[in-house]
Every structure is written in structure tokens, then in C-alpha cells.
Amino acid sequence: MNPSKMLFLSCLILGTLISVSANSWLGVWMGLEINLLSFIPLMTNQKNILTTEASLKYFLIQAFASSVLLFSIITSYVMSDLVFQYNIQFPQSILVSSALLLKMGAAPFHFWFPGTMEGLNWWNCLILMTWQKIAPLILLSYSIQINVFFYGIIILCTAIGSLGGLNQTSLRKLMAYSSINHLGWMIAALMLGENLWVFYFTMYTFLTTTIILLFNCFDIYHINQNFLLMNSNPLVKFFMFSSFLSLGGLPPFLGFLPKWVVIQAMSENHLFLITVMVTMTLITLFFYLRITFSALLLSYSATKWSNQYRSNHNLFFKLSILSSISALGLALVTLVYGIV
């Protein structure tokens, strides 16, 4: 991390905090622009030409979403003759929501998200999947309503996120479609209450960080690298795929806990919606399980240079702790809840 990267990272965090704490839509827009212009230099890398394409694509999409957001704010101001406040009428609220959904890469505005992820390294992918979603989701809570529009968004997010990852061999695209699927759950949690969304987002961030640390440690970008790598250390392979299944929401793992809470909250009034969401998430679990079975049950020949990271015991210990929490967290939570 050189000083310029530290500066841009600080401005990235500052931009999100400005957007979240602003008391006017103009302040929100300014914070989002600071956040965008700070993330572009973090994305670019002179040694990799794909980052240039990804950063240009990201800039164009975000600039378009910002212009739509600004347009909807101005039209709302003109139509209501009020100073900038959070009382946006229904047509404008759909415009604002669409701009924010485009910013976070939710379906059906997801077309840029997997392609942009493909051109980034794992650290930038982590920022794009976690931190860059905080401001749009919190701003979405100002205009979110229980109506047909958001029902459609949630169903599309879960459907496209699960079906889009079926034929992917790139792990970055797989994580991108997984993120779109989780966005559907996050928007549903946001529709029920902000506390529920904060809990789901925290769990999602923890699980995603664990997986990306493993991928970055072993420099893995495609599915076939999982099979050829780590044959000398089956425990690492077990940790990686247990984290995968936890992210998918398989019941014995920690990743099922936020889904469990959302299912319980939605089961009373939104039974059809939660049925569709659970069905689509099962498809996501299918391709996670398919990768896990082929990696754990089949025998692969390994080359000698694939064992280059096994001597790093300190990193292995940290990843072991994170993966153990991911695998055993639900059992510990239910045990503590039972005792209390």
C-alpha cells in the first residue's frame, strides 16, 4: 500500500460516510461522486490491461446512475416546490431506487457487474462486493416501499444471481452472481427493517472476506485451480469449500443464520416471495455443491510448484480460525441462545 492508495482508500470511506450522514439529496450525490472518483484509481493497474477496461466500464455506469439520481432529485424538487428532503413521491421514488440499484449492481441493472469484477484483483472485488454497497442500500431504505416494483427486483436478483452462476468457470464471476443473489435477500431484509439488513450484511461481509482471503492467498481465479491446488493440505481445501457452502446458506453453517432470520420475518406476510427466494437459493447451493464434490471426491495430479504457500503457518492459522467460525458459528450461536 503506497501513500496514494491510502489517500484514495480514505477518500473512498469518506465518500460513503458523507452519503450516509447527509441531510439532503444533494449531499448524498456529492458523497457518491467522491466515493466513485476515489475507487477508480484503486481499480487501475498499469501491469494489467483488464483493469483499464473494468475501471472505464465502472466509471461510465456509475456516472450514468449519478446523472439519473440527480435528474430524479431535481424533478422531485421542481414538482413538490420543497427544499431537498427525503419526501420523494412515488414516480420519483422509482427513479431514485432504479439509480441506486444500478449503482450497487442489482438485477435487472446487473449487466456491468460480472464483467467489471472479472477485470479486478481480489481486494478490489472485495471492496466492490461489500463496501460499495453500503451507501446505495442505506439510501434505498429512504425510498423503499412494499410494492410490486420491489417484489420484482427481489425475485429478479435471486433468480439471475442463481441461474447466472450455473455455467461459470471464473471464480470472480461466480462471486459476482453470488453477490447479486445475496442482494435480493438484503433488499428483502431492508424492506422489513434496517436492523435485519445490518445483520444480514455483516454476516455476508464476514463470509465473503473469508473466501476472498483464501482465494488471494493461493492466487486462485478459476475453478480448475481449486482442483489442482492444495492436494498436499486437504484441511485448507476443506476450509475453502465449507466457507463456500456457508456463503450459499447450507443449514449446518453460519451462512444459514441470516437467511433463517429473514425467512422467519417474511413467513407471515410474504409467503410467496420467500418461497421463490428459497427455491432460487437452492440453485445457488447446487453449483456450490457441484464444485465441492468434484474437488473433494475426485483425485487430481498436482505439480510441485503448487505447494508454494504451505510454509506460511501464520496465515494458515488465521484462515483456519475464520473458516472454523464460518463452519461452526451456527451451532455456537444456537448453543448460546439455548443457554441464555
Secondary structure by P-SEA (a helix, b strand, c coil): ccaaaaaaaaaaaaaaaaaaacccaaaaaaaaaaaaaaaaaaacccccaaaaaaaaaaaaaaaaaaaaaaaaaaaaaaaacccccccccaaaaaaaaaaaaaaacccccccaaaaaaaaccaaaaaaaacccaaaaaaaaaacccccaaaaaaaaaaaaaaaaaacccccaaaaaaaaaaaaaaaaaaaaaacaaaaaaaaaaaaaaaaaaaaaaaaaccccaaaaaacccccaaaaaaaaaaaaaaacccccccaaaaaaaaaaaccccaaaaaaaaaaaaaaaaaaaaaaaaaccbbbbbcccccccccaaaaaaaaaaaaaaaacaaaaaaaaaaac
